[in-house]
Amino acid sequence: MLLNEVDFQVYVESTAQFLRLFALHVRLFMDYVSASATFQLIRNLSFFYVAYYLVSHSWRELCARGLIGSVNDLYQYLARSFFRLLMLVPQIKSKVSNELSSAMAQMEAEMTDLGPTVTRHLELPEHGQSSEDVLNEMRQLSLLKHSAWEDGKVSGAVYHGGEEILRLQTEAYGMYTVANQLHPDVFPAVRKMDAEVVSMVLRLFNAPETGVGCSTSGGTESLLMTCLSAKMKAYRERGVTEPEIIAPVTIHAGFDKAAYYFGIKLRHAKLDPKTYQVDLKSVRRLINSNTVLIAGSAPNFPHGIIDDIDGLSKIALKYKIPLHVDACLGSFVVPYLERVYAADPDPAVSKIPRFDFRVPGVTSISCDTHKYGFAPKGSSVILYRDSTYRKNQYFLATQWSGGIYASPTLAGSRPGALMAGCWATMMHVGDDGYYASAKSIVATARRIKEAIRTEIPEIYVIGEPLSSVVSFSSEQLNIYALADALSSKGWHLSALQNPPALHIACTRLTTAGADNELIKCLKDSVATVKAAGKAKAKGDTAALYGVAGSVSTRGLVDELAVGFLDILYKA
């Protein structure tokens, strides 16, 4: 039934009076609460807590970064914010979008346009193909144009152990194709091989009797596990809810990934400008009550430098913080350095630094068996001083309706065939084989290092690398233009930044004469870049790292990187 005009007016006036009374009561209640001593105490405590939180965090950042570092951080932040706003201007945004689209299209064409003879398969074939037809097509695909890794012209990437090892791995893989490490009761042989691989690597790095470890899918997962373990250990034992890790700026990007995945703050320590090792003073400055892990490399990926692990150990022991050594790249080379240099001394090297479990503060080490251990790709090991560290990386779901679920690493199912291939490789190569390999690889890296220092004055070696990696830069040349000149000769070295540099990670393929060709190509390429003078470098490497090195265009590199990852899955 509809209200008449009088009833409606009465309804409106009654509602308005109710709202006025309600507002009056709310105001009286707030006046009473404001006058309450308890309320004032809570308000004051809340104010002081917020003030303390802000001041303590600001002070912590100031102590960690210093006044100049903090000012530089603020400048970087403001500069990036300004250029992000600038990108909102329609004309600028349109121009940048067009440039990005053009770069993306070129990248996509280079990666996905494989020629008219290559058949694309976007859905399941209506009828299954014969094994011979499938293998024939795979043989054709293996002939696609690619970097000449077979000739040793690629930095790292392919850690080839030889044709005999490849045949052994293929047979081992075939024997255990269906094996799954998730089910040790179903595949007891794989469990045995897994445990023995870990045990052999523990002894290679001089672990104590309490030493433990587990296998992972690669170096990144090994780093993820040690970061997770440190985070959970600190949370369970000290109640740390804002975990932080301290590592040099040269630490592997796997630590950045761990920080991103697990909600950890990664604080990067500076380098000693003379040695390119981590600066111990910088590490001490970064330590606070939230620090859950300190990390160093043996050696680091960019420059092949072994950090001062003894120095980091003293700091770790003093503050009772776990210390991780990333030996993923050093793997089966660095454990043999003492023997290698004893057999062939280097006047410039007085002592091989310690980095393994003989250093008392070291609590964990990561080692890639699929690098200089020559195991199939997808194989690494994370080692701990004792089980109190390892258990904190475990995942347990004991109340799941599907039964009790326990997993030692990120993966559930794990390919037992890869573990079989790893075990077979290590058993076949043996200690003497790995020593001979390390000796050959280190000798090759030393030849390249000495040739640069004595025969190519336009470039210089960074620091004093001792193992397989040689990194070099220049104060006279555009180092990225040099990379492009080398690329035109079939060489694909790793491009670095901060500072701009290149490096080669020597492998067994490099030892087969590729080092001599690299030295010749380096000399020729240096001459080519010098002849070009100050002309703007036009190669892909120079263009990409020119953009990456600018504060104003750094965000564009993010877009290019995302585009690159998207293209990987364009069939």
C-alpha positions as a printed NumPy array, in Angstrom:
array([[  0.   ,   0.   ,   0.   ],
       [  1.412,   3.443,  -0.987],
       [  2.025,   6.133,   1.66 ],
       [  0.025,   9.369,   1.288],
       [  1.809,  12.748,   1.378],
       [  1.196,  13.377,   5.124],
       [  2.381,   9.911,   6.176],
       [  5.49 ,  10.285,   4.029],
       [  6.37 ,  13.635,   5.628],
       [  5.954,  12.167,   9.129],
       [  8.186,   9.226,   8.117],
       [ 10.941,  11.571,   6.859],
       [ 10.827,  13.738,  10.014],
       [ 10.963,  10.655,  12.289],
       [ 13.961,   9.263,  10.392],
       [ 15.8  ,  12.586,  10.569],
       [ 15.153,  12.861,  14.32 ],
       [ 16.449,   9.317,  14.84 ],
       [ 19.64 ,  10.061,  12.912],
       [ 20.183,  13.269,  14.947],
       [ 19.781,  11.353,  18.205],
       [ 22.082,   8.598,  16.965],
       [ 24.771,  11.114,  15.993],
       [ 24.434,  12.815,  19.391],
       [ 24.923,   9.524,  21.227],
       [ 27.938,   8.641,  19.072],
       [ 29.499,  12.054,  19.831],
       [ 28.823,  11.689,  23.573],
       [ 30.36 ,   8.182,  23.491],
       [ 33.473,   9.411,  21.68 ],
       [ 33.803,  12.323,  24.127],
       [ 33.597,   9.848,  27.003],
       [ 36.145,   7.51 ,  25.395],
       [ 38.492,  10.408,  24.615],
       [ 38.362,  11.486,  28.225],
       [ 39.078,   7.94 ,  29.363],
       [ 42.578,   7.348,  30.734],
       [ 42.607,   3.864,  29.216],
       [ 41.842,   5.2  ,  25.757],
       [ 44.508,   7.877,  26.066],
       [ 47.017,   5.228,  27.139],
       [ 46.161,   3.009,  24.158],
       [ 46.337,   5.994,  21.798],
       [ 49.703,   7.068,  23.143],
       [ 51.113,   3.556,  23.037],
       [ 49.928,   3.149,  19.45 ],
       [ 51.528,   6.448,  18.486],
       [ 54.841,   5.562,  20.109],
       [ 54.806,   2.084,  18.532],
       [ 54.285,   3.488,  15.045],
       [ 56.913,   6.156,  15.668],
       [ 59.373,   3.559,  17.003],
       [ 58.711,   1.263,  14.027],
       [ 59.325,   4.025,  11.502],
       [ 62.387,   5.451,  13.276],
       [ 63.997,   2.044,  13.905],
       [ 63.495,   0.921,  10.288],
       [ 64.793,   4.236,   8.966],
       [ 67.809,   4.061,  11.258],
       [ 68.467,   0.452,  10.243],
       [ 68.445,   1.441,   6.572],
       [ 70.707,   4.424,   7.249],
       [ 73.199,   2.252,   9.137],
       [ 73.115,  -0.391,   6.43 ],
       [ 73.414,   1.874,   3.406],
       [ 75.186,   4.895,   4.899],
       [ 74.258,   8.499,   4.168],
       [ 75.598,   8.488,   0.6  ],
       [ 74.042,   5.119,  -0.176],
       [ 70.686,   6.22 ,   1.244],
       [ 70.774,   9.439,  -0.794],
       [ 71.637,   7.416,  -3.908],
       [ 68.739,   5.018,  -3.223],
       [ 66.411,   8.006,  -2.88 ],
       [ 67.714,   9.461,  -6.159],
       [ 67.222,   6.143,  -7.97 ],
       [ 63.69 ,   5.853,  -6.594],
       [ 62.73 ,   9.425,  -7.529],
       [ 64.316,   9.085, -10.985],
       [ 62.423,   5.879, -11.738],
       [ 59.189,   7.4  , -10.421],
       [ 59.692,  10.486, -12.59 ],
       [ 60.265,   8.456, -15.738],
       [ 57.277,   6.235, -14.959],
       [ 55.149,   9.384, -14.835],
       [ 56.781,  10.602, -18.037],
       [ 55.685,   7.385, -19.72 ],
       [ 52.066,   8.423, -19.078],
       [ 52.397,  11.289, -21.562],
       [ 50.485,  10.01 , -24.63 ],
       [ 53.09 ,  11.016, -27.23 ],
       [ 55.981,   9.482, -25.272],
       [ 53.988,   6.374, -24.342],
       [ 53.029,   5.83 , -27.975],
       [ 56.608,   6.193, -29.209],
       [ 57.987,   3.83 , -26.553],
       [ 55.236,   1.282, -27.232],
       [ 56.05 ,   1.306, -30.933],
       [ 59.76 ,   0.804, -30.238],
       [ 59.01 ,  -2.053, -27.827],
       [ 56.624,  -3.687, -30.287],
       [ 59.271,  -3.503, -32.991],
       [ 61.91 ,  -5.042, -30.722],
       [ 59.494,  -7.767, -29.62 ],
       [ 58.564,  -8.594, -33.203],
       [ 62.226,  -8.891, -34.179],
       [ 62.939, -11.093, -31.161],
       [ 59.942, -13.306, -31.905],
       [ 60.957, -13.69 , -35.541],
       [ 64.491, -14.701, -34.583],
       [ 63.296, -17.304, -32.078],
       [ 60.206, -18.779, -33.703],
       [ 60.762, -18.469, -37.463],
       [ 62.579, -21.742, -38.074],
       [ 62.089, -21.87 , -41.823],
       [ 59.538, -23.365, -44.22 ],
       [ 60.761, -26.938, -43.826],
       [ 59.93 , -27.115, -40.122],
       [ 56.472, -28.489, -39.354],
       [ 54.504, -26.907, -36.521],
       [ 52.432, -29.179, -34.271],
       [ 49.789, -27.174, -32.404],
       [ 47.532, -30.072, -31.483],
       [ 47.793, -33.795, -31.03 ],
       [ 48.145, -35.704, -34.3  ],
       [ 44.923, -37.503, -35.219],
       [ 46.829, -40.743, -35.452],
       [ 49.981, -41.57 , -33.53 ],
       [ 53.194, -41.551, -35.561],
       [ 55.674, -44.384, -35.749],
       [ 58.781, -44.255, -33.577],
       [ 60.971, -43.967, -36.668],
       [ 58.998, -40.968, -37.995],
       [ 59.238, -39.205, -34.643],
       [ 62.966, -39.845, -34.377],
       [ 63.547, -38.682, -37.944],
       [ 61.845, -35.369, -37.219],
       [ 63.826, -34.959, -34.021],
       [ 67.04 , -35.541, -35.967],
       [ 66.054, -32.793, -38.373],
       [ 65.267, -30.419, -35.508],
       [ 68.708, -31.065, -34.025],
       [ 70.192, -29.554, -37.2  ],
       [ 68.54 , -26.143, -36.657],
       [ 70.965, -23.224, -36.564],
       [ 72.347, -22.791, -33.049],
       [ 75.374, -21.533, -31.131],
       [ 78.485, -23.572, -31.862],
       [ 78.685, -25.169, -28.436],
       [ 80.244, -28.299, -29.931],
       [ 83.325, -26.21 , -30.778],
       [ 83.59 , -24.762, -27.279],
       [ 82.51 , -21.282, -28.43 ],
       [ 79.941, -20.821, -25.674],
       [ 80.652, -19.693, -22.126],
       [ 79.605, -22.54 , -19.819],
       [ 76.074, -23.693, -20.774],
       [ 77.159, -27.157, -21.963],
       [ 79.277, -29.094, -19.485],
       [ 80.156, -31.936, -21.813],
       [ 81.808, -34.971, -20.232],
       [ 82.552, -36.769, -23.466],
       [ 80.778, -39.179, -25.805],
       [ 81.406, -42.21 , -23.582],
       [ 79.677, -40.523, -20.655],
       [ 76.76 , -39.53 , -22.876],
       [ 76.279, -43.142, -23.941],
       [ 76.438, -44.295, -20.322],
       [ 73.876, -41.691, -19.253],
       [ 71.54 , -42.608, -22.098],
       [ 71.591, -46.256, -21.081],
       [ 71.163, -45.433, -17.388],
       [ 68.24 , -43.165, -18.235],
       [ 66.604, -45.897, -20.267],
       [ 66.879, -48.358, -17.373],
       [ 65.13 , -45.992, -14.934],
       [ 62.809, -43.959, -17.189],
       [ 59.693, -44.68 , -15.091],
       [ 61.435, -44.281, -11.704],
       [ 60.121, -41.6  ,  -9.346],
       [ 62.048, -40.444,  -6.276],
       [ 58.741, -39.607,  -4.613],
       [ 58.208, -43.355,  -4.102],
       [ 61.356, -44.831,  -2.517],
       [ 59.491, -48.004,  -1.583],
       [ 58.662, -48.63 ,  -5.244],
       [ 62.139, -47.672,  -6.496],
       [ 64.641, -48.603,  -3.758],
       [ 67.587, -48.554,  -6.174],
       [ 67.037, -44.884,  -6.947],
       [ 66.811, -44.055,  -3.237],
       [ 70.159, -45.823,  -2.728],
       [ 71.815, -43.929,  -5.603],
       [ 70.387, -40.627,  -4.38 ],
       [ 71.77 , -41.1  ,  -0.868],
       [ 75.156, -42.168,  -2.203],
       [ 75.45 , -39.148,  -4.521],
       [ 74.825, -36.845,  -1.565],
       [ 77.324, -38.759,   0.567],
       [ 80.039, -38.544,  -2.106],
       [ 79.568, -34.791,  -2.517],
       [ 79.572, -34.278,   1.265],
       [ 82.992, -35.906,   1.479],
       [ 84.234, -33.931,  -1.511],
       [ 83.551, -30.74 ,   0.484],
       [ 85.05 , -32.125,   3.734],
       [ 81.799, -32.324,   5.664],
       [ 81.903, -33.559,   9.274],
       [ 80.305, -36.861,  10.263],
       [ 77.116, -34.966,  11.084],
       [ 76.881, -33.666,   7.509],
       [ 73.637, -34.224,   5.588],
       [ 72.094, -33.064,   2.33 ],
       [ 69.652, -33.798,  -0.447],
       [ 69.505, -33.672,  -4.216],
       [ 67.654, -30.937,  -6.115],
       [ 66.765, -30.091,  -9.711],
       [ 69.568, -27.551, -10.114],
       [ 71.542, -24.754,  -8.51 ],
       [ 68.565, -22.42 ,  -8.212],
       [ 66.535, -24.947,  -6.237],
       [ 69.552, -25.63 ,  -4.008],
       [ 69.735, -21.896,  -3.242],
       [ 65.981, -21.722,  -2.685],
       [ 66.249, -24.552,  -0.175],
       [ 69.049, -22.98 ,   1.862],
       [ 67.189, -19.653,   1.995],
       [ 63.952, -21.361,   3.037],
       [ 65.791, -23.371,   5.677],
       [ 67.396, -20.226,   7.109],
       [ 64.08 , -18.383,   7.142],
       [ 62.186, -21.182,   8.896],
       [ 65.003, -21.865,  11.373],
       [ 65.088, -18.212,  12.426],
       [ 61.304, -18.082,  12.695],
       [ 61.039, -21.238,  14.798],
       [ 63.999, -20.503,  17.066],
       [ 63.967, -16.679,  17.308],
       [ 60.529, -15.636,  16.123],
       [ 61.917, -13.618,  13.192],
       [ 59.027, -12.468,  10.984],
       [ 60.903, -10.022,   8.736],
       [ 63.832, -12.2  ,   7.59 ],
       [ 66.85 , -10.7  ,   5.845],
       [ 69.786, -12.281,   3.999],
       [ 73.161, -10.633,   3.455],
       [ 75.086, -11.521,   0.303],
       [ 77.542,  -9.745,  -2.017],
       [ 76.256,  -7.955,  -5.114],
       [ 77.887, -10.753,  -7.135],
       [ 75.837, -13.511,  -5.493],
       [ 73.8  , -15.61 ,  -7.917],
       [ 70.378, -14.232,  -8.907],
       [ 68.881, -17.394,  -7.403],
       [ 69.075, -15.552,  -4.076],
       [ 66.96 , -12.738,  -5.519],
       [ 64.485, -15.366,  -6.689],
       [ 64.397, -16.941,  -3.215],
       [ 63.796, -13.532,  -1.662],
       [ 60.958, -12.92 ,  -4.143],
       [ 59.334, -16.321,  -3.575],
       [ 59.704, -16.537,   0.2  ],
       [ 59.18 , -12.939,   1.317],
       [ 62.784, -12.344,   2.396],
       [ 64.688,  -9.066,   2.189],
       [ 68.002,  -9.521,   0.377],
       [ 70.641,  -6.998,   1.403],
       [ 73.532,  -6.772,  -1.042],
       [ 76.971,  -6.112,   0.429],
       [ 79.558,  -4.135,  -1.531],
       [ 82.746,  -5.554,  -3.016],
       [ 86.326,  -4.786,  -2.112],
       [ 87.404,  -2.66 ,  -5.129],
       [ 90.857,  -4.303,  -5.175],
       [ 89.982,  -7.987,  -4.865],
       [ 86.346,  -8.026,  -6.028],
       [ 85.593, -10.208,  -2.996],
       [ 82.738,  -9.286,  -0.692],
       [ 83.614,  -6.337,   1.576],
       [ 83.521,  -7.643,   5.161],
       [ 82.911,  -4.159,   6.595],
       [ 79.841,  -3.837,   4.411],
       [ 78.578,  -7.208,   5.678],
       [ 79.013,  -6.198,   9.33 ],
       [ 77.158,  -2.952,   8.697],
       [ 74.177,  -4.805,   7.253],
       [ 73.685,  -7.232,  10.161],
       [ 70.671,  -6.719,  12.434],
       [ 68.266,  -8.792,  14.519],
       [ 66.373,  -9.884,  11.386],
       [ 69.425, -11.369,   9.636],
       [ 68.83 , -15.096,   9.07 ],
       [ 71.669, -15.964,   6.656],
       [ 74.985, -14.704,   5.299],
       [ 76.166, -15.971,   1.91 ],
       [ 79.323, -15.982,  -0.203],
       [ 80.446, -17.619,  -3.446],
       [ 83.142, -20.131,  -4.378],
       [ 83.427, -18.785,  -7.007],
       [ 80.853, -16.171,  -8.02 ],
       [ 79.288, -16.306, -11.472],
       [ 80.209, -12.83 , -12.782],
       [ 83.956, -12.724, -12.127],
       [ 84.949, -16.218, -10.976],
       [ 86.203, -14.824,  -7.641],
       [ 86.11 , -16.872,  -4.434],
       [ 84.828, -14.7  ,  -1.581],
       [ 86.672, -14.42 ,   1.728],
       [ 84.794, -17.292,   3.333],
       [ 87.162, -17.343,   6.337],
       [ 86.319, -13.703,   7.012],
       [ 82.586, -14.315,   6.59 ],
       [ 82.89 , -17.309,   8.929],
       [ 84.272, -15.151,  11.741],
       [ 81.36 , -12.744,  11.353],
       [ 78.809, -15.563,  11.195],
       [ 80.18 , -17.225,  14.336],
       [ 80.302, -13.946,  16.247],
       [ 76.655, -13.129,  15.527],
       [ 75.472, -16.776,  15.494],
       [ 74.135, -16.565,  11.946],
       [ 74.207, -19.446,   9.408],
       [ 76.692, -19.082,   6.537],
       [ 76.057, -20.472,   3.06 ],
       [ 78.689, -21.004,   0.375],
       [ 77.404, -21.118,  -3.19 ],
       [ 79.754, -23.528,  -4.986],
       [ 77.269, -24.384,  -7.752],
       [ 79.546, -23.034, -10.468],
       [ 82.736, -24.281,  -8.811],
       [ 81.152, -27.719,  -8.275],
       [ 83.739, -30.384,  -9.142],
       [ 86.576, -27.928,  -9.887],
       [ 87.048, -25.925,  -6.67 ],
       [ 87.442, -28.989,  -4.389],
       [ 90.548, -29.881,  -6.43 ],
       [ 92.135, -26.408,  -6.543],
       [ 94.664, -27.118,  -3.78 ],
       [ 95.916, -30.232,  -5.578],
       [ 95.898, -28.492,  -8.979],
       [ 97.944, -25.509,  -7.829],
       [100.273, -27.729,  -5.806],
       [101.07 , -29.646,  -8.993],
       [101.365, -26.491, -11.119],
       [102.088, -23.44 ,  -8.908],
       [101.194, -19.904,  -9.952],
       [103.578, -17.18 ,  -8.686],
       [100.646, -14.762,  -8.411],
       [ 98.712, -17.133,  -6.12 ],
       [100.21 , -17.506,  -2.658],
       [ 97.431, -19.579,  -1.133],
       [ 94.172, -21.192,  -2.176],
       [ 91.417, -19.78 ,   0.061],
       [ 89.347, -22.18 ,   2.154],
       [ 85.631, -22.322,   1.425],
       [ 84.279, -25.742,   2.46 ],
       [ 83.163, -27.308,   5.75 ],
       [ 86.698, -27.043,   7.125],
       [ 85.777, -23.392,   7.727],
       [ 83.941, -23.595,  11.09 ],
       [ 81.217, -21.037,  10.349],
       [ 80.055, -22.644,   7.09 ],
       [ 76.673, -24.287,   7.671],
       [ 75.613, -25.097,   4.09 ],
       [ 77.078, -25.497,   0.6  ],
       [ 75.374, -25.816,  -2.789],
       [ 77.065, -27.832,  -5.55 ],
       [ 75.826, -28.511,  -9.081],
       [ 76.573, -32.054, -10.144],
       [ 75.289, -31.181, -13.634],
       [ 78.087, -28.678, -14.254],
       [ 81.662, -29.893, -13.827],
       [ 80.322, -33.142, -12.394],
       [ 79.065, -33.836, -15.966],
       [ 75.774, -35.317, -14.711],
       [ 72.608, -34.881, -16.83 ],
       [ 71.013, -31.444, -16.613],
       [ 68.617, -31.124, -13.702],
       [ 70.98 , -32.313, -10.971],
       [ 72.375, -30.449,  -7.951],
       [ 72.986, -31.045,  -4.244],
       [ 72.416, -28.907,  -1.153],
       [ 74.674, -29.829,   1.784],
       [ 74.284, -28.949,   5.486],
       [ 76.631, -29.2  ,   8.448],
       [ 73.982, -31.149,  10.371],
       [ 70.338, -32.192,  10.245],
       [ 69.057, -29.228,  12.296],
       [ 69.46 , -27.098,   9.166],
       [ 68.094, -29.587,   6.642],
       [ 64.861, -30.339,   8.498],
       [ 63.778, -26.7  ,   8.162],
       [ 63.491, -27.041,   4.381],
       [ 61.175, -30.072,   4.614],
       [ 57.474, -29.734,   3.87 ],
       [ 55.041, -31.842,   5.922],
       [ 51.272, -32.269,   5.554],
       [ 50.361, -34.879,   8.168],
       [ 46.611, -34.155,   8.286],
       [ 45.91 , -34.366,   4.548],
       [ 42.944, -36.595,   3.654],
       [ 45.094, -38.264,   1.009],
       [ 47.48 , -39.556,   3.663],
       [ 50.687, -38.293,   5.223],
       [ 52.642, -36.2  ,   2.702],
       [ 56.295, -35.31 ,   3.23 ],
       [ 58.656, -33.778,   0.681],
       [ 62.336, -32.818,   1.085],
       [ 62.413, -30.164,  -1.674],
       [ 60.097, -28.029,  -3.808],
       [ 59.239, -30.86 ,  -6.193],
       [ 56.906, -33.743,  -5.431],
       [ 57.605, -36.239,  -8.18 ],
       [ 61.255, -36.24 ,  -9.214],
       [ 62.749, -38.1  , -12.199],
       [ 64.662, -41.093, -10.89 ],
       [ 66.266, -41.445, -14.333],
       [ 68.204, -38.212, -13.816],
       [ 69.495, -39.44 , -10.476],
       [ 70.513, -42.745, -12.094],
       [ 72.405, -40.774, -14.741],
       [ 74.101, -38.652, -12.074],
       [ 75.165, -41.678, -10.012],
       [ 76.429, -43.546, -13.066],
       [ 78.457, -40.514, -14.17 ],
       [ 80.122, -40.003, -10.796],
       [ 80.943, -43.679, -10.457],
       [ 82.418, -43.734, -13.971],
       [ 84.535, -40.559, -13.717],
       [ 85.803, -41.108, -10.177],
       [ 88.13 , -38.937,  -8.12 ],
       [ 91.058, -39.275, -10.5  ],
       [ 88.907, -38.363, -13.482],
       [ 87.534, -35.241, -11.807],
       [ 91.017, -34.186, -10.737],
       [ 92.327, -34.548, -14.292],
       [ 89.35 , -32.584, -15.615],
       [ 89.809, -29.788, -13.052],
       [ 93.52 , -29.595, -13.815],
       [ 92.886, -29.252, -17.545],
       [ 90.093, -26.681, -17.166],
       [ 92.046, -24.512, -14.693],
       [ 95.118, -24.617, -16.963],
       [ 92.978, -23.424, -19.894],
       [ 91.496, -20.561, -17.854],
       [ 95.013, -19.57 , -16.745],
       [ 96.224, -19.457, -20.367],
       [ 93.357, -17.129, -21.312],
       [ 93.983, -14.984, -18.234],
       [ 97.7  , -14.629, -18.924],
       [ 97.16 , -13.939, -22.634],
       [ 94.826, -11.053, -21.785],
       [ 97.28 ,  -9.62 , -19.278],
       [100.372,  -9.91 , -21.459],
       [ 99.112,  -9.68 , -25.051],
       [ 95.927,  -7.551, -25.088],
       [ 96.555,  -4.298, -23.146],
       [ 93.217,  -2.78 , -24.18 ],
       [ 91.342,  -5.129, -21.819],
       [ 92.051,  -6.281, -18.271],
       [ 91.167,  -9.279, -16.104],
       [ 88.858,  -8.56 , -13.167],
       [ 90.353,  -9.657,  -9.849],
       [ 92.322, -12.886,  -9.45 ],
       [ 90.124, -15.77 , -10.663],
       [ 91.436, -19.187,  -9.617],
       [ 89.148, -21.737, -11.228],
       [ 87.255, -21.965, -14.518],
       [ 85.903, -18.437, -15.045],
       [ 87.833, -15.491, -16.495],
       [ 86.106, -12.114, -16.548],
       [ 87.487,  -9.072, -18.342],
       [ 86.597,  -5.454, -18.953],
       [ 88.096,  -2.349, -20.566],
       [ 88.627,   1.316, -19.842],
       [ 89.353,   2.043, -23.509],
       [ 86.673,   0.127, -25.419],
       [ 82.933,  -0.378, -25.328],
       [ 82.968,  -3.881, -23.868],
       [ 79.531,  -4.668, -25.29 ],
       [ 80.692,  -3.703, -28.776],
       [ 83.516,  -6.191, -28.208],
       [ 80.907,  -8.827, -27.309],
       [ 79.087,  -8.178, -30.586],
       [ 82.355,  -8.365, -32.54 ],
       [ 83.087, -11.743, -30.933],
       [ 79.527, -12.879, -31.647],
       [ 80.068, -12.19 , -35.345],
       [ 82.938, -14.7  , -35.164],
       [ 80.718, -17.349, -33.574],
       [ 81.65 , -16.691, -29.916],
       [ 78.921, -16.232, -27.312],
       [ 80.399, -15.034, -24.029],
       [ 78.378, -13.929, -21.008],
       [ 77.736, -10.179, -20.874],
       [ 77.926,  -8.665, -17.376],
       [ 77.038,  -5.313, -15.851],
       [ 78.041,  -3.18 , -12.863],
       [ 80.763,  -2.973, -14.092],
       [ 80.358,  -3.715, -17.819],
       [ 82.361,  -6.858, -18.582],
       [ 82.44 , -10.206, -20.376],
       [ 83.371, -13.613, -19.079],
       [ 84.056, -17.097, -20.269],
       [ 83.383, -20.156, -18.144],
       [ 85.842, -22.716, -19.504],
       [ 84.647, -26.282, -19.956],
       [ 86.189, -29.473, -21.314],
       [ 85.12 , -28.276, -24.76 ],
       [ 87.219, -25.119, -24.279],
       [ 90.278, -27.198, -23.44 ],
       [ 90.23 , -28.884, -26.862],
       [ 91.931, -25.944, -28.593],
       [ 89.082, -23.434, -28.375],
       [ 91.116, -21.325, -25.915],
       [ 93.743, -20.57 , -28.555],
       [ 91.07 , -19.577, -31.061],
       [ 89.391, -17.364, -28.443],
       [ 92.636, -15.507, -27.772],
       [ 93.104, -14.902, -31.52 ],
       [ 89.489, -13.765, -31.933],
       [ 89.834, -11.469, -28.924],
       [ 92.834,  -9.754, -30.5  ],
       [ 91.051,  -9.386, -33.847],
       [ 87.846,  -8.132, -32.236],
       [ 89.692,  -5.599, -30.091],
       [ 91.318,  -4.253, -33.254],
       [ 87.914,  -4.058, -34.969],
       [ 86.325,  -2.118, -32.091],
       [ 89.34 ,   0.214, -31.878],
       [ 89.132,   0.914, -35.592],
       [ 85.465,   1.87 , -35.216],
       [ 86.531,   4.581, -32.781],
       [ 83.752,   6.392, -30.953],
       [ 81.074,   5.438, -33.459],
       [ 77.905,   4.321, -31.729],
       [ 77.82 ,   0.548, -31.258],
       [ 74.935,  -1.012, -33.177],
       [ 75.043,  -4.644, -32.043],
       [ 72.305,  -6.323, -30.005],
       [ 74.422,  -6.653, -26.841],
       [ 75.53 ,  -3.024, -26.903],
       [ 71.958,  -1.855, -27.5  ],
       [ 70.429,  -4.006, -24.753],
       [ 72.961,  -3.162, -22.055],
       [ 72.961,   0.49 , -23.042],
       [ 69.266,   0.533, -22.198],
       [ 69.728,  -1.565, -19.053],
       [ 72.424,   0.747, -17.704],
       [ 70.259,   3.856, -17.814],
       [ 68.003,   4.783, -14.912],
       [ 65.533,   6.348, -17.323],
       [ 65.129,   3.239, -19.496],
       [ 65.651,   0.428, -17.01 ],
       [ 61.939,  -0.313, -16.897],
       [ 62.013,  -1.041, -20.616],
       [ 64.408,  -3.93 , -20.014],
       [ 61.798,  -5.443, -17.697],
       [ 59.293,  -5.299, -20.545],
       [ 61.777,  -6.867, -22.958],
       [ 62.586,  -9.633, -20.471],
       [ 58.894, -10.401, -19.958],
       [ 58.424, -10.435, -23.716],
       [ 61.341, -12.833, -24.102],
       [ 59.815, -15.233, -21.573],
       [ 56.436, -15.033, -23.309],
       [ 58.023, -15.855, -26.663],
       [ 59.528, -19.038, -25.218],
       [ 56.044, -20.559, -25.288],
       [ 54.93 , -19.423, -28.728],
       [ 54.664, -22.578, -30.82 ]])
